[in-house]
Amino acid sequence: MGRVREGRLRTARSEPTSKLRTRENRDGITLVAPVVLVVAAIIVVPIVWTVVLSFQDARYVDVARNGLFNEVTLDNYADVLTSPAFWQALVTTVQYSVATTVGSITVGLVAALAFRDRFRFRAPLRAVMLLPYVAPVVATTFVWQVALNPQYGVVNAFGTQVLGWEHPVNFLSAAPTALLTVIVYDIWRYFPFAFLFLGAALTGLSKEIEEAAVVDGATPLQKFCFVVLPQLLPTVALLVLFRMVMAFNEFDDVYLLTGGAAGTQVASVRVFEQLTGSSDIGGASATAAVMAVFLGVALAIYLRLTARQREENR
């Protein structure tokens, strides 16, 4: 009898607990459901639709008339993978992404180190450093186009009259100068992004270790390489991840500066030209899907390498 009573008591005690857990699970699902629905509507549905369209021979008229029920084909992927223009766009995208990522983080790191110590007018100068990132891209690209114009641009005027250039330079209309100019512009525009991250990371570093290194006779370069930089590596790794994704999908900077001409056709510009030039929705979707796979593989390799590096440092 005693055992039976103990069993009943345990059952009675467990019932409120189970009801509480059920209520908590229901409340959690209720709170998460709106976010899941929004993410599905904004991200998942367009991705699925793009993948479906990539297997169809579809133009704008076909999609408007038939929706998703168009002729299924693998020709889109075959055309993408056998197109020299696609592979050239992929190479250009990789060059652009790597150069702008390394350049923007390097310049951002230099700026963060320069503004680490307090000095007069530090606050307003830091605000000025953020202008390239917060300024409208249409305005900044227009200013760069005017300044680099070979006929009336201030850069060519200074180069021919002061630096002794024989001829004006077509910064935005001749290869490979156009790609280099777009890379420089992107570094200039996005280094404040790295500056913010690295500046915040520097404020959290302990200066006691740096002072001890100086006492032991470390030079400023040695202090940076062996004391400061190792502590910034997690932030740098995160910045590389963010910037690579941003640069790989960059469209507005390149298109507004050069329109994808003169060897600056990156993947996003190629997709846009397929959509607007030939109305090839299926081909553009296939190009976007293939580029997404390349980006996913590259990010997976990068995350694997960084995870292994963190394990070795431990």
Disulfide bonds with the S-S distance in Angstrom:
none
